[in-house]
Amino acid sequence: MVALTGCTTIIWKHPIKGDGKISTMRSPKGSDSFIRDYDICGKIADQYVNNLDKVSDPCLADRERIKCMKNKYGWKIKNKYTKE
């Protein structure tokens, strides 16, 4: 059993596309490029997880989305923090 005690926020930075922010259970906020790339990477991650038949593993989809954001589009995580 996993208990979530707070909301995690990840702040992303890109050298030319601006920045963006993701909070647990909320829509992404930031530049248009960030939101577009985040949505595309979400679809890529979902497809990857579905192909592996691991739909019940949300962490796998998150890891794949982060990989996509970094490797495909050049985003970097600037900061991560958790509010309780």
C-alpha positions in Angstrom: 0.0 0.0 0.0 1.3 3.5 -0.9 0.2 6.5 1.0 0.7 9.9 -0.6 1.2 12.6 2.1 1.8 15.6 -0.1 1.8 17.0 -3.6 5.0 16.8 -5.6 5.8 19.7 -8.0 8.4 19.4 -10.7 9.7 22.6 -12.4 11.1 22.1 -15.9 13.4 24.4 -17.8 14.4 24.6 -21.5 17.1 26.8 -23.0 14.8 28.2 -25.7 11.3 26.9 -25.1 10.8 28.5 -21.6 9.6 26.7 -18.5 6.8 24.6 -17.1 5.5 23.2 -13.9 3.7 19.9 -13.1 1.9 19.3 -9.8 0.5 16.0 -8.8 -3.1 15.6 -9.8 -3.1 18.9 -11.8 -2.8 20.0 -15.4 0.6 21.1 -16.5 1.3 24.9 -16.6 3.9 26.8 -18.6 4.8 27.8 -22.1 2.8 26.5 -25.0 5.9 24.4 -26.1 6.1 22.8 -22.6 2.4 21.8 -22.6 2.6 20.5 -26.2 5.8 18.5 -25.5 4.4 17.2 -22.1 1.2 16.0 -23.8 3.0 14.3 -26.7 5.4 12.6 -24.2 2.4 11.5 -22.2 0.9 9.7 -25.3 4.3 8.1 -26.0 4.6 6.9 -22.4 1.0 5.5 -22.4 1.6 3.6 -25.6 4.9 2.2 -24.2 3.1 1.0 -21.0 0.2 -0.4 -23.0 2.6 -2.3 -25.2 4.2 -3.9 -22.2 0.8 -4.7 -20.7 1.8 -2.8 -17.5 -1.2 -0.4 -17.4 -1.5 -0.8 -13.6 2.0 0.7 -13.1 1.6 4.5 -13.1 5.3 5.0 -12.1 6.5 3.4 -15.3 4.4 5.8 -17.4 5.9 8.8 -15.4 9.4 7.5 -15.8 8.9 7.1 -19.6 7.4 10.6 -19.8 10.3 12.1 -18.0 12.7 10.2 -20.3 10.9 11.5 -23.4 10.9 15.1 -22.1 14.6 15.0 -21.5 15.8 12.9 -24.5 13.4 13.8 -27.2 12.7 17.5 -26.5 15.7 18.6 -24.4 13.9 19.6 -21.2 15.7 19.6 -17.9 14.3 19.3 -14.4 15.2 22.5 -12.6 13.6 21.6 -9.2 11.5 19.1 -7.4 9.7 19.7 -4.1 7.0 18.2 -2.1 4.3 20.1 -0.1 2.7 18.4 2.8 
